[in-house]
Amino acid sequence: MLSVRKSLLTGLWVLFAFSFSFPCVCESAGMQVAAGGSHTVGLKDDGTVIAVGDNMFGQCDVSSWTGITQIAAGQAHTVGLKQDGTVVATGWNSLGQCDVSSWTGITQIAAGQAHTVGLKQDGT
């Protein structure tokens, strides 16, 4: 019975997850994708970002982002690394996971449930 229940729940989750329409960016050869708790973010090869899914905390408010080279998604926040090594973030910030406006010299980013990390050029 547990197996049937698990299969049913998995099927419902897949049905729900794929019920969102994601704008076609198939012609973007350099696209990156990041998945958050209930949102999905895509980085197009022109440095712009698109997002779909739950936007309760503003985690999908990325349409104005430009010059982005890498993206990451946490539970309910989205992070972008800009060409100049600065970082932008939007979404749930109750633990400071979006407080990245002073970050400089960053080469890589990652996001978790309620945190954001950056690797600096000097390795720290």
C-alpha positions in Angstrom: 0.0 0.0 0.0 2.9 2.4 0.8 4.3 1.8 -2.7 1.0 2.7 -4.3 0.6 5.8 -2.2 4.2 6.8 -3.0 3.7 6.3 -6.7 0.5 8.3 -6.6 2.1 11.2 -4.8 5.1 11.1 -7.2 2.7 11.2 -10.1 0.7 14.1 -8.7 4.0 16.0 -8.0 5.2 15.5 -11.5 1.8 16.6 -12.9 1.9 19.7 -10.7 5.6 20.5 -11.5 5.1 20.3 -15.2 1.8 22.2 -15.3 3.8 25.5 -15.3 4.6 26.8 -18.8 8.3 27.6 -19.2 9.0 30.1 -22.0 10.8 28.5 -24.9 14.5 29.3 -24.9 15.6 26.3 -27.0 17.7 28.5 -29.2 19.8 29.6 -26.2 22.7 27.2 -26.5 24.4 28.5 -23.3 21.5 28.2 -21.0 21.8 27.3 -17.3 18.9 26.1 -15.2 18.5 26.1 -11.4 15.7 24.6 -9.4 14.5 26.0 -6.1 11.9 24.8 -3.7 9.0 25.5 -6.0 10.4 27.7 -8.7 12.7 27.2 -11.7 15.2 29.8 -13.0 16.9 29.9 -16.4 19.9 31.9 -17.5 19.9 32.6 -21.2 23.1 33.1 -23.3 22.4 36.8 -23.5 22.8 37.2 -19.8 19.1 37.7 -19.0 17.2 35.5 -16.6 13.7 34.0 -16.6 11.8 32.3 -13.8 8.6 30.4 -13.3 6.8 28.8 -10.4 5.8 30.0 -7.0 6.6 33.7 -6.5 5.3 34.2 -2.9 8.5 35.9 -1.8 9.5 37.5 -5.1 11.9 34.7 -6.0 10.8 35.0 -9.6 11.3 38.7 -9.9 14.4 38.5 -12.2 13.1 40.0 -15.4 15.3 43.2 -15.0 18.5 41.2 -14.4 21.1 41.6 -17.1 24.8 40.8 -17.4 24.4 37.6 -15.4 26.9 34.8 -15.9 25.7 32.2 -13.3 22.5 31.5 -11.4 21.5 29.6 -8.2 18.2 28.9 -6.5 17.5 28.3 -2.9 14.2 27.2 -1.3 12.5 30.6 -2.0 15.3 32.9 -3.2 17.2 33.3 -6.5 20.8 34.5 -6.8 22.7 35.8 -9.9 26.4 36.4 -10.5 27.1 39.4 -12.6 29.9 39.8 -15.2 31.7 42.3 -12.9 31.8 39.9 -10.0 29.0 41.4 -8.0 25.9 39.4 -6.9 22.2 40.1 -7.0 19.5 38.2 -5.1 15.7 38.3 -4.7 13.1 36.4 -2.7 12.8 35.2 0.9 15.4 36.9 3.1 14.5 36.2 6.7 18.0 34.8 7.4 19.9 37.3 5.3 20.3 34.9 2.3 19.7 37.8 -0.1 22.0 40.3 1.6 24.6 40.2 -1.1 24.7 43.7 -2.5 28.2 44.4 -1.0 29.8 41.3 -2.4 32.5 41.9 -5.0 35.2 39.8 -6.7 33.0 36.7 -6.7 33.6 34.0 -9.3 31.1 31.3 -8.3 27.8 31.2 -6.3 25.6 28.6 -4.7 22.3 28.7 -2.8 20.8 26.3 -0.3 17.5 26.3 1.6 18.2 29.5 3.4 21.7 30.5 2.6 23.9 31.8 -0.2 27.6 31.4 -0.6 30.1 32.9 -3.0 33.7 32.0 -3.9 36.0 35.0 -4.3 38.8 35.4 -6.9 41.4 34.9 -4.1 39.8 31.5 -3.2 38.1 32.7 0.0 
